[in-house]
Amino acid sequence: MLGTRPDIAFAVIKMSQFLANPSQEHLDKAKYIFHYLVGMQNYCVVFDGKKSESLQAFTDLDWASDLVKH
């Protein structure tokens, strides 16, 4: 989901918080997410590479140094 469907990342993470005890509202929200996915199944991100501009991505790896214990 994080790598392939960033558009639903927040919704999936939020819904996973209620897996142990879902209410009817949570089930309704899950159905809404599925309905969204069905409606968006033919959409995708396309990079054709024809323009002179290249695909650029940026990241901040500095946060990893906080996780490593020295």
N, CA, C and O atoms as a CHARMM CRD file, in Angstrom:
* protein
*
  280
    1    1 MET  N      0.81700  -1.18400   0.00000 PROA 1      0.00000
    2    1 MET  CA     0.00000   0.00000   0.00000 PROA 1      0.00000
    3    1 MET  C      0.86200   1.24900   0.00000 PROA 1      0.00000
    4    1 MET  O      0.56000   2.19200  -0.73100 PROA 1      0.00000
    5    2 LEU  N      1.92700   1.28800   0.79600 PROA 2      0.00000
    6    2 LEU  CA     2.76800   2.48400   0.83500 PROA 2      0.00000
    7    2 LEU  C      3.52200   2.68100  -0.47000 PROA 2      0.00000
    8    2 LEU  O      3.68200   3.81100  -0.93300 PROA 2      0.00000
    9    3 GLY  N      3.98600   1.59200  -1.06200 PROA 3      0.00000
   10    3 GLY  CA     4.74400   1.70100  -2.30000 PROA 3      0.00000
   11    3 GLY  C      3.89600   1.74600  -3.54400 PROA 3      0.00000
   12    3 GLY  O      4.27400   2.37900  -4.53000 PROA 3      0.00000
   13    4 THR  N      2.75600   1.08600  -3.51600 PROA 4      0.00000
   14    4 THR  CA     1.95000   0.98400  -4.73200 PROA 4      0.00000
   15    4 THR  C      0.67700   1.80700  -4.70800 PROA 4      0.00000
   16    4 THR  O      0.18800   2.19600  -5.76900 PROA 4      0.00000
   17    5 ARG  N      0.12500   2.08500  -3.54700 PROA 5      0.00000
   18    5 ARG  CA    -1.12300   2.84400  -3.45200 PROA 5      0.00000
   19    5 ARG  C     -1.03900   3.90100  -2.35400 PROA 5      0.00000
   20    5 ARG  O     -1.72800   3.79700  -1.33800 PROA 5      0.00000
   21    6 PRO  N     -0.19800   4.91900  -2.55200 PROA 6      0.00000
   22    6 PRO  CA    -0.08500   5.95700  -1.52200 PROA 6      0.00000
   23    6 PRO  C     -1.38400   6.73200  -1.29600 PROA 6      0.00000
   24    6 PRO  O     -1.55000   7.36700  -0.25500 PROA 6      0.00000
   25    7 ASP  N     -2.30100   6.68800  -2.25600 PROA 7      0.00000
   26    7 ASP  CA    -3.56500   7.39600  -2.11800 PROA 7      0.00000
   27    7 ASP  C     -4.45900   6.80200  -1.03300 PROA 7      0.00000
   28    7 ASP  O     -5.33900   7.49300  -0.51900 PROA 7      0.00000
   29    8 ILE  N     -4.25200   5.54400  -0.67600 PROA 8      0.00000
   30    8 ILE  CA    -5.07800   4.93000   0.36900 PROA 8      0.00000
   31    8 ILE  C     -4.27900   4.62000   1.62900 PROA 8      0.00000
   32    8 ILE  O     -4.80200   3.99500   2.55200 PROA 8      0.00000
   33    9 ALA  N     -3.02300   5.04600   1.68000 PROA 9      0.00000
   34    9 ALA  CA    -2.15200   4.71600   2.81400 PROA 9      0.00000
   35    9 ALA  C     -2.75900   5.15200   4.14400 PROA 9      0.00000
   36    9 ALA  O     -2.83000   4.35100   5.07600 PROA 9      0.00000
   37   10 PHE  N     -3.19400   6.39300   4.25000 PROA 10     0.00000
   38   10 PHE  CA    -3.74200   6.88200   5.51300 PROA 10     0.00000
   39   10 PHE  C     -4.99300   6.11100   5.90900 PROA 10     0.00000
   40   10 PHE  O     -5.15100   5.73200   7.06900 PROA 10     0.00000
   41   11 ALA  N     -5.87500   5.88100   4.95600 PROA 11     0.00000
   42   11 ALA  CA    -7.13000   5.18300   5.26300 PROA 11     0.00000
   43   11 ALA  C     -6.86900   3.76300   5.76700 PROA 11     0.00000
   44   11 ALA  O     -7.50800   3.31800   6.72000 PROA 11     0.00000
   45   12 VAL  N     -5.94100   3.05600   5.14100 PROA 12     0.00000
   46   12 VAL  CA    -5.64900   1.68800   5.55100 PROA 12     0.00000
   47   12 VAL  C     -5.00200   1.66000   6.94000 PROA 12     0.00000
   48   12 VAL  O     -5.35200   0.82400   7.77300 PROA 12     0.00000
   49   13 ILE  N     -4.07900   2.55400   7.18100 PROA 13     0.00000
   50   13 ILE  CA    -3.43600   2.62200   8.49700 PROA 13     0.00000
   51   13 ILE  C     -4.46200   2.95800   9.57500 PROA 13     0.00000
   52   13 ILE  O     -4.46300   2.35000  10.64500 PROA 13     0.00000
   53   14 LYS  N     -5.32200   3.91000   9.29800 PROA 14     0.00000
   54   14 LYS  CA    -6.34500   4.30200  10.27300 PROA 14     0.00000
   55   14 LYS  C     -7.31700   3.15600  10.53700 PROA 14     0.00000
   56   14 LYS  O     -7.67100   2.90200  11.68800 PROA 14     0.00000
   57   15 MET  N     -7.74700   2.46800   9.49600 PROA 15     0.00000
   58   15 MET  CA    -8.68300   1.36300   9.67200 PROA 15     0.00000
   59   15 MET  C     -8.05700   0.20100  10.43600 PROA 15     0.00000
   60   15 MET  O     -8.75400  -0.50100  11.16900 PROA 15     0.00000
   61   16 SER  N     -6.76100  -0.00800  10.27500 PROA 16     0.00000
   62   16 SER  CA    -6.09900  -1.12500  10.96100 PROA 16     0.00000
   63   16 SER  C     -6.09100  -0.94200  12.47400 PROA 16     0.00000
   64   16 SER  O     -5.89600  -1.90900  13.21000 PROA 16     0.00000
   65   17 GLN  N     -6.29700   0.26600  12.93900 PROA 17     0.00000
   66   17 GLN  CA    -6.35000   0.52500  14.37900 PROA 17     0.00000
   67   17 GLN  C     -7.60000  -0.07700  15.02200 PROA 17     0.00000
   68   17 GLN  O     -7.65100  -0.23200  16.24200 PROA 17     0.00000
   69   18 PHE  N     -8.58800  -0.41100  14.22900 PROA 18     0.00000
   70   18 PHE  CA    -9.86100  -0.89600  14.75600 PROA 18     0.00000
   71   18 PHE  C    -10.12800  -2.36200  14.41400 PROA 18     0.00000
   72   18 PHE  O    -11.26900  -2.81800  14.48600 PROA 18     0.00000
   73   19 LEU  N     -9.08900  -3.09500  14.04500 PROA 19     0.00000
   74   19 LEU  CA    -9.27300  -4.49700  13.65000 PROA 19     0.00000
   75   19 LEU  C     -9.76100  -5.37700  14.79800 PROA 19     0.00000
   76   19 LEU  O    -10.50800  -6.32800  14.56900 PROA 19     0.00000
   77   20 ALA  N     -9.35800  -5.07900  16.00100 PROA 20     0.00000
   78   20 ALA  CA    -9.72600  -5.92300  17.13900 PROA 20     0.00000
   79   20 ALA  C    -11.20400  -5.79800  17.50400 PROA 20     0.00000
   80   20 ALA  O    -11.81600  -6.75600  17.97400 PROA 20     0.00000
   81   21 ASN  N    -11.77400  -4.61100  17.28400 PROA 21     0.00000
   82   21 ASN  CA   -13.15900  -4.38600  17.68800 PROA 21     0.00000
   83   21 ASN  C    -13.84400  -3.40800  16.72600 PROA 21     0.00000
   84   21 ASN  O    -14.13000  -2.27400  17.11100 PROA 21     0.00000
   85   22 PRO  N    -14.11000  -3.82500  15.48600 PROA 22     0.00000
   86   22 PRO  CA   -14.71900  -2.90100  14.53300 PROA 22     0.00000
   87   22 PRO  C    -16.20400  -2.67900  14.80800 PROA 22     0.00000
   88   22 PRO  O    -16.92100  -3.59700  15.20800 PROA 22     0.00000
   89   23 SER  N    -16.64500  -1.46300  14.59000 PROA 23     0.00000
   90   23 SER  CA   -18.06900  -1.14000  14.71400 PROA 23     0.00000
   91   23 SER  C    -18.68700  -1.13700  13.31100 PROA 23     0.00000
   92   23 SER  O    -17.98900  -1.33200  12.31600 PROA 23     0.00000
   93   24 GLN  N    -19.96800  -0.91800  13.24700 PROA 24     0.00000
   94   24 GLN  CA   -20.64900  -0.84300  11.95200 PROA 24     0.00000
   95   24 GLN  C    -20.10100   0.32900  11.13800 PROA 24     0.00000
   96   24 GLN  O    -19.98100   0.23800   9.91700 PROA 24     0.00000
   97   25 GLU  N    -19.77000   1.42600  11.81400 PROA 25     0.00000
   98   25 GLU  CA   -19.19500   2.58500  11.11900 PROA 25     0.00000
   99   25 GLU  C    -17.87000   2.21700  10.44200 PROA 25     0.00000
  100   25 GLU  O    -17.60300   2.64200   9.31800 PROA 25     0.00000
  101   26 HSD  N    -17.04800   1.42800  11.13200 PROA 26     0.00000
  102   26 HSD  CA   -15.77300   1.01100  10.55600 PROA 26     0.00000
  103   26 HSD  C    -15.98400   0.11500   9.33700 PROA 26     0.00000
  104   26 HSD  O    -15.27600   0.24000   8.33800 PROA 26     0.00000
  105   27 LEU  N    -16.94600  -0.77500   9.42300 PROA 27     0.00000
  106   27 LEU  CA   -17.25200  -1.64200   8.28800 PROA 27     0.00000
  107   27 LEU  C    -17.76800  -0.83100   7.09800 PROA 27     0.00000
  108   27 LEU  O    -17.43900  -1.12300   5.94900 PROA 27     0.00000
  109   28 ASP  N    -18.57300   0.18200   7.38400 PROA 28     0.00000
  110   28 ASP  CA   -19.06700   1.05700   6.31800 PROA 28     0.00000
  111   28 ASP  C    -17.91100   1.81300   5.65700 PROA 28     0.00000
  112   28 ASP  O    -17.89000   1.97500   4.43700 PROA 28     0.00000
  113   29 LYS  N    -16.96200   2.27100   6.45400 PROA 29     0.00000
  114   29 LYS  CA   -15.79000   2.97700   5.91500 PROA 29     0.00000
  115   29 LYS  C    -14.94600   2.03000   5.07300 PROA 29     0.00000
  116   29 LYS  O    -14.42700   2.42800   4.03000 PROA 29     0.00000
  117   30 ALA  N    -14.80100   0.78200   5.51200 PROA 30     0.00000
  118   30 ALA  CA   -14.04800  -0.20800   4.74000 PROA 30     0.00000
  119   30 ALA  C    -14.71900  -0.44400   3.38600 PROA 30     0.00000
  120   30 ALA  O    -14.03700  -0.55200   2.36700 PROA 30     0.00000
  121   31 LYS  N    -16.04700  -0.52500   3.37100 PROA 31     0.00000
  122   31 LYS  CA   -16.77600  -0.68300   2.11100 PROA 31     0.00000
  123   31 LYS  C    -16.53100   0.51700   1.19700 PROA 31     0.00000
  124   31 LYS  O    -16.40800   0.36700  -0.01900 PROA 31     0.00000
  125   32 TYR  N    -16.46300   1.70400   1.79300 PROA 32     0.00000
  126   32 TYR  CA   -16.19500   2.91500   1.01400 PROA 32     0.00000
  127   32 TYR  C    -14.81300   2.83800   0.37200 PROA 32     0.00000
  128   32 TYR  O    -14.64400   3.21000  -0.78900 PROA 32     0.00000
  129   33 ILE  N    -13.81900   2.35400   1.12800 PROA 33     0.00000
  130   33 ILE  CA   -12.46300   2.21300   0.58700 PROA 33     0.00000
  131   33 ILE  C    -12.46600   1.22300  -0.57400 PROA 33     0.00000
  132   33 ILE  O    -11.84100   1.47400  -1.60400 PROA 33     0.00000
  133   34 PHE  N    -13.17100   0.09000  -0.41200 PROA 34     0.00000
  134   34 PHE  CA   -13.25200  -0.88800  -1.49900 PROA 34     0.00000
  135   34 PHE  C    -13.94500  -0.30000  -2.72500 PROA 34     0.00000
  136   34 PHE  O    -13.52800  -0.54100  -3.85700 PROA 34     0.00000
  137   35 HSD  N    -15.00800   0.47600  -2.48900 PROA 35     0.00000
  138   35 HSD  CA   -15.71700   1.11900  -3.59200 PROA 35     0.00000
  139   35 HSD  C    -14.77200   2.07800  -4.32600 PROA 35     0.00000
  140   35 HSD  O    -14.77600   2.14000  -5.55500 PROA 35     0.00000
  141   36 TYR  N    -13.97200   2.81500  -3.57500 PROA 36     0.00000
  142   36 TYR  CA   -12.99100   3.72600  -4.16900 PROA 36     0.00000
  143   36 TYR  C    -11.98900   2.94400  -5.02200 PROA 36     0.00000
  144   36 TYR  O    -11.66800   3.35400  -6.13700 PROA 36     0.00000
  145   37 LEU  N    -11.49900   1.82100  -4.49700 PROA 37     0.00000
  146   37 LEU  CA   -10.51400   1.01800  -5.22600 PROA 37     0.00000
  147   37 LEU  C    -11.08700   0.45500  -6.52300 PROA 37     0.00000
  148   37 LEU  O    -10.40200   0.42600  -7.54600 PROA 37     0.00000
  149   38 VAL  N    -12.32700   0.01100  -6.48300 PROA 38     0.00000
  150   38 VAL  CA   -12.96600  -0.50200  -7.69600 PROA 38     0.00000
  151   38 VAL  C    -13.08100   0.60600  -8.73900 PROA 38     0.00000
  152   38 VAL  O    -12.84800   0.37800  -9.92600 PROA 38     0.00000
  153   39 GLY  N    -13.43600   1.79000  -8.29100 PROA 39     0.00000
  154   39 GLY  CA   -13.57900   2.91700  -9.20800 PROA 39     0.00000
  155   39 GLY  C    -12.26200   3.41900  -9.77100 PROA 39     0.00000
  156   39 GLY  O    -12.24000   4.03600 -10.83600 PROA 39     0.00000
  157   40 MET  N    -11.16700   3.16600  -9.07300 PROA 40     0.00000
  158   40 MET  CA    -9.86400   3.67200  -9.48900 PROA 40     0.00000
  159   40 MET  C     -8.96800   2.59200 -10.08900 PROA 40     0.00000
  160   40 MET  O     -7.79300   2.85700 -10.34200 PROA 40     0.00000
  161   41 GLN  N     -9.47500   1.39600 -10.32300 PROA 41     0.00000
  162   41 GLN  CA    -8.61900   0.29200 -10.76100 PROA 41     0.00000
  163   41 GLN  C     -7.99600   0.49700 -12.13100 PROA 41     0.00000
  164   41 GLN  O     -6.98100  -0.12900 -12.43800 PROA 41     0.00000
  165   42 ASN  N     -8.56700   1.34500 -12.95100 PROA 42     0.00000
  166   42 ASN  CA    -8.00600   1.58700 -14.27600 PROA 42     0.00000
  167   42 ASN  C     -7.10900   2.82100 -14.33200 PROA 42     0.00000
  168   42 ASN  O     -6.64000   3.19400 -15.40800 PROA 42     0.00000
  169   43 TYR  N     -6.86800   3.45100 -13.19800 PROA 43     0.00000
  170   43 TYR  CA    -5.99300   4.60700 -13.12900 PROA 43     0.00000
  171   43 TYR  C     -4.61000   4.17000 -12.67400 PROA 43     0.00000
  172   43 TYR  O     -4.47500   3.23900 -11.88100 PROA 43     0.00000
  173   44 CYS  N     -3.58100   4.84700 -13.18100 PROA 44     0.00000
  174   44 CYS  CA    -2.21800   4.53600 -12.76100 PROA 44     0.00000
  175   44 CYS  C     -1.33100   5.75300 -12.99900 PROA 44     0.00000
  176   44 CYS  O     -1.70000   6.67800 -13.72300 PROA 44     0.00000
  177   45 VAL  N     -0.17700   5.73300 -12.38700 PROA 45     0.00000
  178   45 VAL  CA     0.81800   6.76700 -12.60100 PROA 45     0.00000
  179   45 VAL  C      1.66500   6.33100 -13.79200 PROA 45     0.00000
  180   45 VAL  O      2.17800   5.21200 -13.81700 PROA 45     0.00000
  181   46 VAL  N      1.81000   7.20600 -14.76700 PROA 46     0.00000
  182   46 VAL  CA     2.54300   6.85800 -15.97700 PROA 46     0.00000
  183   46 VAL  C      3.69400   7.83000 -16.17200 PROA 46     0.00000
  184   46 VAL  O      3.51200   9.04600 -16.12800 PROA 46     0.00000
  185   47 PHE  N      4.85500   7.28900 -16.38300 PROA 47     0.00000
  186   47 PHE  CA     6.01900   8.08700 -16.74400 PROA 47     0.00000
  187   47 PHE  C      6.47600   7.60700 -18.11000 PROA 47     0.00000
  188   47 PHE  O      7.03100   6.51600 -18.23500 PROA 47     0.00000
  189   48 ASP  N      6.24400   8.42200 -19.14100 PROA 48     0.00000
  190   48 ASP  CA     6.55800   7.96800 -20.49300 PROA 48     0.00000
  191   48 ASP  C      8.00700   8.22700 -20.88500 PROA 48     0.00000
  192   48 ASP  O      8.50000   7.63200 -21.84300 PROA 48     0.00000
  193   49 GLY  N      8.69300   9.10300 -20.16500 PROA 49     0.00000
  194   49 GLY  CA    10.10400   9.34300 -20.43500 PROA 49     0.00000
  195   49 GLY  C     10.38200  10.08900 -21.72400 PROA 49     0.00000
  196   49 GLY  O     11.53900  10.17800 -22.13500 PROA 49     0.00000
  197   50 LYS  N      9.36700  10.62500 -22.37400 PROA 50     0.00000
  198   50 LYS  CA     9.56000  11.29500 -23.66300 PROA 50     0.00000
  199   50 LYS  C     10.03800  12.73400 -23.50100 PROA 50     0.00000
  200   50 LYS  O     10.71300  13.25900 -24.38700 PROA 50     0.00000
  201   51 LYS  N      9.70900  13.36700 -22.41200 PROA 51     0.00000
  202   51 LYS  CA    10.11600  14.75400 -22.21300 PROA 51     0.00000
  203   51 LYS  C     11.58200  14.79100 -21.78900 PROA 51     0.00000
  204   51 LYS  O     12.13900  13.79900 -21.32000 PROA 51     0.00000
  205   52 SER  N     12.18100  15.95100 -21.96700 PROA 52     0.00000
  206   52 SER  CA    13.59100  16.07800 -21.59800 PROA 52     0.00000
  207   52 SER  C     13.78500  16.06200 -20.08200 PROA 52     0.00000
  208   52 SER  O     14.88900  15.81600 -19.59600 PROA 52     0.00000
  209   53 GLU  N     12.71700  16.32200 -19.34300 PROA 53     0.00000
  210   53 GLU  CA    12.81100  16.28000 -17.89100 PROA 53     0.00000
  211   53 GLU  C     12.83000  14.82900 -17.43100 PROA 53     0.00000
  212   53 GLU  O     12.18400  13.96500 -18.02400 PROA 53     0.00000
  213   54 SER  N     13.56700  14.58000 -16.38600 PROA 54     0.00000
  214   54 SER  CA    13.62100  13.21800 -15.86100 PROA 54     0.00000
  215   54 SER  C     12.79000  13.13600 -14.58500 PROA 54     0.00000
  216   54 SER  O     12.47100  14.14600 -13.95800 PROA 54     0.00000
  217   55 LEU  N     12.45800  11.92500 -14.22700 PROA 55     0.00000
  218   55 LEU  CA    11.72700  11.68500 -12.98800 PROA 55     0.00000
  219   55 LEU  C     12.67000  11.93400 -11.82500 PROA 55     0.00000
  220   55 LEU  O     13.75900  11.36400 -11.77500 PROA 55     0.00000
  221   56 GLN  N     12.26100  12.78000 -10.89100 PROA 56     0.00000
  222   56 GLN  CA    13.10500  13.09500  -9.74300 PROA 56     0.00000
  223   56 GLN  C     12.39100  12.69900  -8.46900 PROA 56     0.00000
  224   56 GLN  O     11.18200  12.88700  -8.33000 PROA 56     0.00000
  225   57 ALA  N     13.14300  12.15600  -7.55500 PROA 57     0.00000
  226   57 ALA  CA    12.61200  11.79100  -6.24600 PROA 57     0.00000
  227   57 ALA  C     13.59100  12.26300  -5.18700 PROA 57     0.00000
  228   57 ALA  O     14.80200  12.21900  -5.40100 PROA 57     0.00000
  229   58 PHE  N     13.08800  12.70800  -4.06200 PROA 58     0.00000
  230   58 PHE  CA    13.91800  13.19500  -2.98200 PROA 58     0.00000
  231   58 PHE  C     13.54400  12.47100  -1.70300 PROA 58     0.00000
  232   58 PHE  O     12.38600  12.11000  -1.48800 PROA 58     0.00000
  233   59 THR  N     14.52300  12.26900  -0.87700 PROA 59     0.00000
  234   59 THR  CA    14.27200  11.61400   0.40000 PROA 59     0.00000
  235   59 THR  C     15.17900  12.20200   1.46500 PROA 59     0.00000
  236   59 THR  O     16.20300  12.81300   1.16000 PROA 59     0.00000
  237   60 ASP  N     14.80100  12.01400   2.68600 PROA 60     0.00000
  238   60 ASP  CA    15.60600  12.47800   3.81100 PROA 60     0.00000
  239   60 ASP  C     15.96200  11.25300   4.63900 PROA 60     0.00000
  240   60 ASP  O     15.14000  10.76300   5.41200 PROA 60     0.00000
  241   61 LEU  N     17.15700  10.77100   4.48200 PROA 61     0.00000
  242   61 LEU  CA    17.58300   9.56800   5.18500 PROA 61     0.00000
  243   61 LEU  C     18.13000   9.87100   6.57100 PROA 61     0.00000
  244   61 LEU  O     18.51500   8.95200   7.29300 PROA 61     0.00000
  245   62 ASP  N     18.17000  11.11600   6.94800 PROA 62     0.00000
  246   62 ASP  CA    18.73000  11.47900   8.24000 PROA 62     0.00000
  247   62 ASP  C     17.94000  10.87700   9.39700 PROA 62     0.00000
  248   62 ASP  O     18.50700  10.62300  10.46000 PROA 62     0.00000
  249   63 TRP  N     16.64100  10.64500   9.21200 PROA 63     0.00000
  250   63 TRP  CA    15.82600  10.09100  10.29600 PROA 63     0.00000
  251   63 TRP  C     16.32300   8.71900  10.71400 PROA 63     0.00000
  252   63 TRP  O     16.14000   8.32100  11.86500 PROA 63     0.00000
  253   64 ALA  N     16.94700   7.99000   9.80400 PROA 64     0.00000
  254   64 ALA  CA    17.42800   6.64300  10.12200 PROA 64     0.00000
  255   64 ALA  C     18.52300   6.66500  11.17300 PROA 64     0.00000
  256   64 ALA  O     18.65200   5.72500  11.95600 PROA 64     0.00000
  257   65 SER  N     19.31400   7.73300  11.19700 PROA 65     0.00000
  258   65 SER  CA    20.40000   7.80100  12.17300 PROA 65     0.00000
  259   65 SER  C     19.84700   7.87300  13.59800 PROA 65     0.00000
  260   65 SER  O     20.52800   7.48200  14.54600 PROA 65     0.00000
  261   66 ASP  N     18.63600   8.36300  13.75200 PROA 66     0.00000
  262   66 ASP  CA    18.01400   8.41600  15.07800 PROA 66     0.00000
  263   66 ASP  C     17.59800   7.02500  15.56800 PROA 66     0.00000
  264   66 ASP  O     17.49800   6.78900  16.77200 PROA 66     0.00000
  265   67 LEU  N     17.36100   6.12200  14.63900 PROA 67     0.00000
  266   67 LEU  CA    16.90500   4.78100  14.99000 PROA 67     0.00000
  267   67 LEU  C     18.05500   3.83200  15.33900 PROA 67     0.00000
  268   67 LEU  O     17.87200   2.84900  16.05700 PROA 67     0.00000
  269   68 VAL  N     19.22800   4.14400  14.82200 PROA 68     0.00000
  270   68 VAL  CA    20.39200   3.28900  15.03900 PROA 68     0.00000
  271   68 VAL  C     21.02100   3.64500  16.39800 PROA 68     0.00000
  272   68 VAL  O     21.37400   4.79500  16.65700 PROA 68     0.00000
  273   69 LYS  N     21.14800   2.62900  17.24600 PROA 69     0.00000
  274   69 LYS  CA    21.78100   2.85500  18.53400 PROA 69     0.00000
  275   69 LYS  C     23.27700   2.65600  18.38800 PROA 69     0.00000
  276   69 LYS  O     23.73500   1.63500  17.87600 PROA 69     0.00000
  277   70 HSD  N     24.02500   3.63300  18.83900 PROA 70     0.00000
  278   70 HSD  CA    25.48600   3.56300  18.72700 PROA 70     0.00000
  279   70 HSD  C     26.07800   2.87100  19.91800 PROA 70     0.00000
  280   70 HSD  O     27.29700   2.71700  20.00100 PROA 70     0.00000
